[in-house]
């Protein structure tokens, strides 16, 4: 049986002032969600990003990673975590003993929000605001309802607040299991992009701490197996 997702009352979705809830399909599965999300006009970001970047992974995944939004390369490829942040996440997961092939990866916001670099052609990431996160939240809720992960990991402050509440602070609670309605346990750590942006003399330590957070996730899953 497909999970039931609450739908919002339709507003002016065509103009980007509604919610992703206006575009949820009647039957909720990962394939139907992915197809429906491709035409989402729930907020103005569909005019900013190249395309919707939906989550990727198995319906049976026991572990879900949630980032902030797709980056430049993800926006062009239409896939989550395939750029530098994705490569770091892959490497960190491997070192922590986690298999990305058995995880589901997605973002709190499905379109790339950016501004043009006045000095060149580069697109500069811009953090989604609370209204944009709220408008996109029905897609994340639907992914969680379908996948039903045992453990969910928020990557960065935007994802952590979307999942665990506005008062959640990654700096104070990173690497520690927290209670969540979405899974048996929730964890938060920094976004891989924050590690990549760390000053060169601090990068190795930032990466070590990131891997250590994921090792704590792996240990929790091992000790709570079955």
MIROBA-321276 format. One line per 2 residues: their letters; for each residue x, y, z of N, C-alpha, C. Coordinates in Angstrom, 1 decimal. Layout:
a = X/Y/Z/X/Y/Z/X/Y/Z | ...
This chain:
xx = 0.8/-1.2/0.0/0.0/0.0/0.0/0.9/1.2/0.0 | 0.5/2.2/-0.8/1.3/3.4/-0.9/1.0/4.3/0.3
xx = 2.0/5.0/0.9/1.8/5.8/2.1/0.9/7.0/1.7 | 0.2/7.5/2.7/-0.7/8.7/2.5/0.1/9.9/2.9
xx = 0.1/10.9/2.0/0.8/12.1/2.3/-0.2/13.3/2.3 | -0.2/14.1/3.3/-1.1/15.2/3.4/-0.8/16.2/2.4
xx = -1.9/16.7/1.7/-1.7/17.6/0.6/-2.2/19.0/1.0 | -1.5/20.0/0.6/-2.0/21.4/1.0/-3.0/21.8/0.0
xx = -3.8/22.9/0.4/-4.7/23.5/-0.5/-4.0/24.2/-1.6 | -4.4/24.0/-2.9/-3.7/24.6/-4.0/-3.9/26.1/-3.9
xx = -2.7/26.8/-4.1/-2.7/28.2/-4.2/-2.2/28.6/-5.6 | -1.6/29.7/-5.8/-1.1/30.0/-7.1/0.2/29.3/-7.4
xx = 0.2/28.0/-7.5/1.4/27.2/-7.7/2.1/27.6/-9.0 | 1.3/27.8/-10.0/2.0/28.1/-11.3/2.9/29.3/-11.2
xx = 2.6/30.3/-10.3/3.4/31.4/-10.2/4.5/31.2/-9.1 | 4.5/30.0/-8.5/5.6/29.7/-7.6/5.3/30.2/-6.2
xx = 4.0/30.4/-5.9/3.6/30.8/-4.5/2.9/29.8/-3.7 | 2.9/28.6/-4.2/2.2/27.5/-3.6/3.1/26.6/-2.8
xx = 3.0/25.3/-3.0/3.8/24.4/-2.2/4.0/23.1/-3.1 | 5.1/22.4/-2.8/5.3/21.1/-3.5/4.1/20.2/-3.3
xx = 3.4/20.3/-2.2/2.2/19.5/-2.0/1.2/19.6/-3.1 | 1.2/20.7/-3.8/0.2/20.8/-4.9/0.6/19.9/-6.1
xx = 1.8/19.3/-6.1/2.2/18.6/-7.2/2.4/17.1/-6.9 | 2.1/16.7/-5.7/2.3/15.3/-5.3/1.4/14.4/-6.1
xx = 1.9/13.2/-6.6/1.0/12.3/-7.4/0.0/11.6/-6.5 | -1.0/11.1/-7.1/-2.1/10.4/-6.4/-1.5/9.1/-5.7
xx = -0.6/8.4/-6.4/0.0/7.2/-5.9/1.5/7.5/-5.6 | 1.9/7.3/-4.3/3.2/7.7/-3.8/4.2/6.6/-3.9
xx = 5.0/6.6/-4.9/6.2/5.7/-4.9/7.4/6.5/-5.4 | 8.6/6.0/-5.3/9.7/6.8/-5.7/9.7/7.1/-7.2
xx = 9.3/6.2/-8.1/9.2/6.6/-9.5/8.1/7.7/-9.8 | 7.0/7.5/-9.1/5.9/8.5/-9.4/6.3/9.9/-8.8
xx = 7.0/9.9/-7.6/7.4/11.1/-7.0/8.5/11.8/-7.9 | 9.4/11.0/-8.4/10.5/11.6/-9.2/9.9/12.2/-10.5
xx = 8.9/11.6/-11.1/8.3/12.1/-12.3/7.5/13.4/-12.0 | 6.8/13.3/-10.9/6.0/14.5/-10.5/6.9/15.7/-10.1
xx = 7.9/15.4/-9.4/8.8/16.5/-8.9/9.5/17.2/-10.1 | 9.6/16.5/-11.2/10.2/17.1/-12.4/9.4/18.3/-12.9
xx = 8.1/18.3/-12.6/7.3/19.4/-13.0/6.9/20.3/-11.9 | 7.6/20.3/-10.7/7.2/21.1/-9.6/7.4/22.6/-9.8
xx = 6.3/23.3/-9.5/6.4/24.8/-9.5/6.0/25.4/-8.2 | 6.3/24.6/-7.1/5.9/25.0/-5.8/6.5/26.2/-5.2
xx = 7.6/26.7/-5.7/8.3/27.9/-5.4/9.0/28.5/-6.6 | 9.5/29.7/-6.5/10.1/30.3/-7.6/11.5/29.7/-8.1
xx = 12.0/28.8/-7.3/13.3/28.2/-7.6/13.3/27.3/-8.8 | 12.1/26.9/-9.3/12.1/26.1/-10.6/12.5/27.0/-11.7
xx = 12.4/28.3/-11.5/12.9/29.3/-12.6/14.4/29.5/-12.5 | 15.0/29.2/-11.3/16.4/29.4/-11.1/17.3/28.2/-11.4
xx = 16.9/27.1/-11.0/17.7/25.9/-11.3/17.4/25.4/-12.7 | 18.3/24.6/-13.2/18.2/24.0/-14.5/17.1/22.9/-14.5
xx = 17.0/22.1/-13.4/16.0/21.1/-13.4/15.8/20.6/-11.9 | 14.8/19.9/-11.7/14.6/19.3/-10.3/15.7/18.2/-10.1
xx = 16.3/18.2/-9.0/17.2/17.1/-8.6/16.6/16.3/-7.5 | 16.0/15.2/-7.9/15.4/14.4/-6.9/16.3/13.5/-6.2
xx = 15.9/12.8/-5.1/16.8/11.9/-4.4/17.1/10.6/-5.2 | 18.1/9.9/-4.8/18.5/8.7/-5.5/18.9/7.6/-4.5
xx = 18.5/6.4/-4.8/18.8/5.3/-3.9/17.7/4.3/-3.9 | 17.9/3.2/-3.2/16.9/2.1/-3.2/15.7/2.4/-2.3
xx = 14.6/1.9/-2.6/13.4/2.0/-1.8/13.6/1.3/-0.4 | 14.5/0.3/-0.4/14.8/-0.5/0.8/16.0/0.0/1.6
xx = 16.5/1.2/1.3/17.6/1.8/2.0/17.3/2.0/3.4 | 18.2/1.6/4.3/18.1/1.7/5.7/18.7/3.0/6.2
xx = 19.5/3.7/5.4/20.2/4.9/5.8/19.9/6.0/4.7 | 19.5/7.1/5.2/19.2/8.3/4.3/20.0/9.5/4.7
xx = 20.7/10.1/3.7/21.4/11.3/3.9/20.6/12.4/3.2 | 20.5/13.5/4.0/19.8/14.7/3.5/20.7/15.9/3.5
xx = 20.9/16.5/2.4/21.7/17.7/2.3/20.9/18.9/2.2 | 21.5/20.1/1.8/20.7/21.3/1.7/20.0/21.4/0.4
xx = 20.8/21.4/-0.7/20.2/21.6/-2.0/21.3/21.1/-3.0 | 20.9/20.8/-4.3/21.9/20.4/-5.3/22.9/21.6/-5.5
xx = 24.1/21.2/-5.9/25.1/22.2/-6.3/25.1/22.4/-7.8 | 26.1/23.1/-8.2/26.2/23.4/-9.7/26.3/22.1/-10.5
xx = 27.1/21.2/-10.2/27.3/19.9/-11.0/26.0/19.1/-10.9 | 25.4/19.0/-9.7/24.2/18.2/-9.5/23.1/18.8/-10.3
xx = 23.0/20.1/-10.4/22.0/20.8/-11.1/22.0/20.5/-12.6 | 23.3/20.4/-13.1/23.4/20.1/-14.5/23.2/18.6/-14.8
xx = 23.6/17.7/-13.9/23.5/16.3/-14.1/22.1/15.8/-13.7 | 21.4/16.5/-12.9/20.1/16.0/-12.4/20.1/14.9/-11.4
xx = 21.3/14.8/-10.7/21.5/13.7/-9.7/22.1/14.3/-8.5 | 21.8/13.9/-7.3/22.3/14.4/-6.0/23.7/13.9/-5.7
xx = 24.5/14.8/-5.2/25.9/14.4/-4.7/26.7/13.7/-5.7 | 26.9/14.3/-6.8/27.8/13.8/-7.9/29.0/14.7/-8.1
xx = 29.0/15.9/-7.4/30.1/16.8/-7.6/31.2/16.6/-6.5 | 32.0/17.6/-6.2/33.0/17.5/-5.2/32.5/17.1/-3.9
xx = 31.4/17.6/-3.4/30.8/17.2/-2.1/30.4/15.8/-2.1 | 29.9/15.3/-3.3/29.5/13.9/-3.4/30.6/13.0/-3.3
xx = 31.7/13.4/-4.0/32.9/12.5/-4.0/33.5/12.4/-2.6 | 33.5/13.6/-1.8/34.0/13.5/-0.4/33.1/12.7/0.4
xx = 31.7/12.8/0.2/30.8/12.0/1.0/31.1/10.5/0.7 | 31.3/10.1/-0.6/31.6/8.7/-0.9/32.8/8.2/-0.2
xx = 33.8/9.0/-0.2/35.1/8.7/0.4/34.9/8.5/1.9 | 34.2/9.5/2.5/34.0/9.5/4.0/33.2/8.3/4.4
xx = 32.2/8.0/3.6/31.3/6.8/3.9/32.1/5.5/3.9 | 33.0/5.4/2.9/33.8/4.2/2.7/34.7/4.0/3.9
xx = 35.4/5.2/4.4/36.3/5.1/5.5/35.5/4.8/6.8 | 34.2/5.2/6.8/33.4/4.9/8.1/32.8/3.6/8.1
xx = 32.9/2.8/7.0/32.3/1.5/6.9/30.9/1.5/6.5 | 30.5/2.6/5.7/29.1/2.7/5.3/29.1/2.5/3.7
xx = 28.1/1.9/3.2/28.0/1.6/1.8/27.0/2.5/1.2 | 27.5/3.4/0.3/26.5/4.4/-0.3/25.5/3.7/-1.2
xx = 25.9/2.5/-1.7/25.0/1.7/-2.6/23.8/1.3/-1.8 | 23.9/1.3/-0.5/22.8/0.8/0.4/22.1/2.0/1.1
xx = 22.4/3.2/0.6/21.9/4.5/1.2/21.0/5.2/0.2 | 20.2/6.1/0.7/19.4/7.0/-0.2/19.9/8.4/0.1
xx = 20.2/9.1/-0.9/20.7/10.5/-0.8/19.7/11.5/-1.4 | 19.5/12.6/-0.7/18.6/13.6/-1.3/18.9/14.9/-0.7
xx = 18.1/15.9/-1.0/18.3/17.3/-0.4/17.0/17.8/0.1 | 17.1/18.7/1.0/15.9/19.4/1.6/15.2/20.2/0.5
xx = 16.0/20.8/-0.4/15.5/21.6/-1.5/15.9/21.0/-2.8 | 15.0/20.9/-3.7/15.3/20.1/-4.9/15.8/20.9/-6.1
xx = 15.9/22.2/-6.0/16.4/23.0/-7.1/17.7/23.8/-6.6 | 18.6/24.1/-7.5/19.8/24.8/-7.2/19.5/26.3/-7.1
xx = 19.7/26.9/-6.0/19.6/28.3/-5.8/20.9/29.0/-5.9 | 21.1/29.9/-6.8/22.4/30.5/-7.1/22.3/32.0/-7.6
xx = 23.4/32.6/-7.5/23.5/34.0/-8.1/24.7/34.0/-9.0 | 24.7/34.8/-9.9/25.9/34.9/-10.9/27.1/35.6/-10.2
xx = 28.2/35.1/-10.5/29.5/35.7/-10.0/29.7/36.9/-10.9 | 29.7/38.1/-10.3/29.9/39.3/-11.1/31.3/39.4/-11.8
xx = 32.2/38.6/-11.3/33.6/38.6/-11.8/33.8/37.5/-12.9 | 32.8/36.7/-13.2/33.0/35.7/-14.2/31.7/34.9/-14.5
xx = 31.8/33.7/-15.0/30.6/33.0/-15.4/30.2/31.9/-14.4 | 30.9/31.9/-13.2/30.6/30.9/-12.2/29.3/31.2/-11.5
xx = 28.5/30.1/-11.2/27.3/30.2/-10.4/27.6/30.0/-9.0 | 27.2/31.0/-8.2/27.5/30.9/-6.7/26.3/30.5/-5.9
xx = 26.5/29.4/-5.1/25.5/28.9/-4.3/24.9/30.0/-3.3 | 23.6/29.9/-3.2/22.9/30.8/-2.2/22.0/30.0/-1.4
xx = 22.1/30.2/-0.1/21.4/29.4/0.9/19.9/29.6/0.7 | 19.1/28.5/0.6/17.6/28.7/0.6/17.1/29.3/1.8
xx = 16.0/30.1/1.7/15.4/30.7/2.8/14.3/29.8/3.4 | 13.8/30.2/4.5/12.8/29.3/5.2/11.6/29.0/4.4
xx = 11.1/30.0/3.6/9.9/29.8/2.8/10.2/28.8/1.7 | 11.4/28.8/1.1/11.7/27.9/0.0/11.9/26.5/0.6
xx = 12.5/26.4/1.8/12.6/25.0/2.4/11.2/24.5/2.7 | 10.3/25.3/3.3/9.0/24.9/3.6/8.2/24.5/2.4
xx = 8.3/25.2/1.3/7.6/24.9/0.1/8.0/23.5/-0.5 | 9.3/23.2/-0.3/9.8/21.9/-0.8/9.7/20.8/0.1
xx = 9.3/21.0/1.3/9.3/20.0/2.4/8.4/18.8/2.0 | 7.3/19.0/1.3/6.5/17.8/1.0/7.2/16.7/0.2
xx = 8.2/17.1/-0.6/8.9/16.1/-1.3/9.8/15.2/-0.4 | 10.4/15.9/0.6/11.2/15.2/1.5/10.4/14.3/2.4
xx = 9.2/14.9/2.9/8.3/14.1/3.7/7.9/12.8/2.9 | 7.6/12.9/1.6/7.2/11.8/0.8/8.3/10.8/0.7
xx = 9.5/11.2/0.5/10.7/10.3/0.4/10.8/9.5/1.7 | 10.7/10.2/2.8/10.8/9.6/4.1/9.7/8.5/4.3
xx = 8.5/8.9/3.8/7.4/8.0/4.0/7.5/6.7/3.2 | 8.1/6.9/2.0/8.3/5.7/1.1/9.5/4.8/1.5
xx = 10.6/5.5/1.8/11.9/4.7/2.1/11.8/4.2/3.5 | 11.3/4.9/4.4/11.3/4.5/5.8/12.7/4.1/6.3
xx = 13.6/5.0/6.3/15.0/4.6/6.7/15.0/4.4/8.2 | 16.0/3.5/8.6/16.2/3.3/10.1/16.9/4.5/10.7
xx = 17.8/5.0/9.9/18.7/6.2/10.4/18.7/7.2/9.3 | 18.6/8.5/9.7/18.6/9.6/8.8/19.7/10.5/9.3
xx = 20.6/11.0/8.3/21.7/11.8/8.6/21.5/13.2/7.9 | 21.5/14.3/8.7/21.4/15.6/8.1/22.8/16.1/7.9
xx = 23.0/16.6/6.7/24.3/17.2/6.3/24.2/18.7/6.2 | 24.6/19.3/7.3/24.5/20.8/7.4/23.3/21.3/8.1
xx = 23.4/22.6/8.4/22.4/23.3/9.2/21.0/23.3/8.5 | 21.0/23.6/7.2/19.7/23.7/6.6/18.9/22.4/6.7
xx = 19.6/21.3/6.4/18.9/20.0/6.4/18.5/19.6/7.9 | 19.4/19.9/8.8/19.2/19.6/10.2/18.0/20.3/10.7
xx = 17.8/21.6/10.4/16.7/22.3/10.8/15.4/21.9/10.2 | 15.5/21.5/8.9/14.3/21.0/8.2/13.8/19.7/8.8
xx = 14.8/18.8/9.3/14.4/17.5/9.9/14.1/17.6/11.3 | 14.9/18.3/12.1/14.9/18.2/13.6/14.4/19.5/14.3
xx = 14.0/20.5/13.5/13.5/21.7/14.1/14.4/22.9/14.0 | 13.8/24.1/14.1/14.5/25.3/13.9/15.6/25.6/14.9
xx = 15.4/25.0/16.1/16.4/25.3/17.2/17.6/24.4/17.2 | 17.6/23.4/16.3/18.7/22.4/16.3/20.0/23.1/15.8
xx = 21.1/22.8/16.5/22.4/23.3/16.2/23.4/22.2/15.9 | 23.8/22.2/14.7/24.8/21.1/14.3/26.1/21.2/15.1
xx = 26.5/22.4/15.4/27.8/22.6/16.1/27.7/22.0/17.5 | 26.5/22.0/18.1/26.4/21.5/19.5/26.0/20.0/19.5
xx = 25.4/19.5/18.5/24.8/18.2/18.5/25.3/17.2/17.4 | 26.4/17.6/16.7/26.9/16.8/15.6/27.4/15.4/16.1
xx = 27.1/14.4/15.4/27.6/13.1/15.7/26.9/12.4/16.9 | 25.8/13.0/17.4/25.1/12.4/18.5/23.7/11.9/18.0
xx = 23.2/10.7/18.4/21.9/10.3/18.0/20.8/11.2/18.6 | 19.9/11.6/17.8/18.8/12.4/18.3/17.4/11.7/18.0
xx = 16.4/12.0/18.7/15.1/11.4/18.5/14.5/12.2/17.3 | 13.8/11.4/16.5/13.1/12.0/15.3/11.9/11.2/15.0
xx = 10.9/11.8/14.5/9.7/11.1/14.0/9.9/10.4/12.7 | 11.0/10.7/12.0/11.3/10.2/10.7/12.0/8.8/10.7
xx = 12.6/8.4/11.7/13.4/7.2/11.7/13.7/6.8/13.2 | 14.3/5.6/13.3/14.7/5.1/14.6/15.7/6.1/15.3
xx = 16.5/6.7/14.5/17.5/7.6/15.1/17.9/8.7/14.0 | 18.2/9.8/14.4/18.7/10.9/13.5/20.1/11.3/14.0
xx = 20.9/11.7/13.0/22.2/12.3/13.3/22.4/13.5/12.4 | 23.3/14.4/12.8/23.6/15.5/12.0/25.1/15.7/12.0
xx = 25.6/16.2/10.9/27.0/16.6/10.8/27.1/17.7/9.8 | 28.3/18.2/9.6/28.5/19.3/8.6/28.2/18.8/7.2
xx = 27.9/19.7/6.3/27.8/19.3/4.9/29.2/19.2/4.3 | 29.4/18.2/3.4/30.8/18.0/2.9/31.4/19.3/2.3
xx = 30.5/20.1/1.7/31.0/21.4/1.2/31.7/22.3/2.2 | 31.3/22.2/3.5/31.9/22.9/4.5/33.3/22.4/4.8
xx = 33.5/21.1/4.6/34.9/20.6/4.8/35.7/21.1/3.6 | 35.2/21.1/2.4/36.0/21.5/1.2/36.3/23.0/1.3
xx = 35.5/23.8/2.0/35.7/25.2/2.1/36.7/25.6/3.3 | 37.0/24.6/4.1/37.9/24.9/5.3/39.2/25.4/4.8
xx = 39.9/26.3/5.5/41.2/26.7/5.2/42.2/25.5/5.1 | 43.1/25.7/4.2/44.0/24.5/3.9/44.7/23.9/5.1
xx = 45.0/24.8/6.1/45.6/24.3/7.3/44.7/23.6/8.3 | 43.4/23.7/8.0/42.3/23.1/8.9/41.6/22.0/8.2
xx = 41.8/21.8/6.9/41.1/20.9/6.1/41.2/19.5/6.6 | 42.4/19.0/6.9/42.6/17.6/7.3/41.8/17.3/8.6
xx = 41.8/18.3/9.5/41.1/18.1/10.8/39.6/18.1/10.5 | 39.1/19.0/9.7/37.7/19.0/9.4/37.2/17.7/8.7
xx = 38.0/17.2/7.9/37.7/15.9/7.2/37.7/14.8/8.2 | 38.7/14.8/9.1/38.7/13.7/10.1/37.5/13.7/11.0
xx = 37.0/14.9/11.4/35.9/15.1/12.2/34.6/14.6/11.5 | 34.6/14.9/10.2/33.4/14.5/9.4/33.3/13.0/9.3
xx = 34.5/12.4/9.0/34.5/10.9/9.0/34.2/10.3/10.3 | 34.7/10.9/11.4/34.4/10.4/12.7/32.9/10.5/13.0
xx = 32.2/11.5/12.6/30.7/11.6/12.7/30.1/10.4/12.0 | 30.5/10.1/10.8/29.9/9.0/10.1/30.2/7.6/10.7
xx = 31.4/7.5/11.3/31.7/6.3/12.1/30.8/6.1/13.2 | 30.3/7.2/13.8/29.4/7.0/14.9/28.0/6.5/14.4
xx = 27.7/7.0/13.2/26.4/6.5/12.6/26.6/5.0/12.3 | 27.7/4.6/11.8/28.0/3.1/11.5/27.9/2.3/12.8
xx = 28.5/2.8/13.8/28.5/2.1/15.1/27.1/1.9/15.6 | 26.3/3.0/15.5/24.9/2.9/16.0/24.2/1.9/15.2
xx = 24.3/1.9/13.9/23.6/0.9/13.1/24.0/-0.5/13.4 | 25.3/-0.7/13.7/25.8/-2.0/14.0/25.3/-2.5/15.4
xx = 25.3/-1.7/16.4/24.9/-2.1/17.7/23.4/-2.2/17.8 | 22.6/-1.6/16.9/21.2/-1.6/16.9/20.6/-2.5/15.7
xx = 21.5/-3.3/15.2/21.1/-4.2/14.1/20.0/-5.2/14.5 | 19.1/-5.4/13.6/18.0/-6.4/13.9/16.9/-5.9/14.8
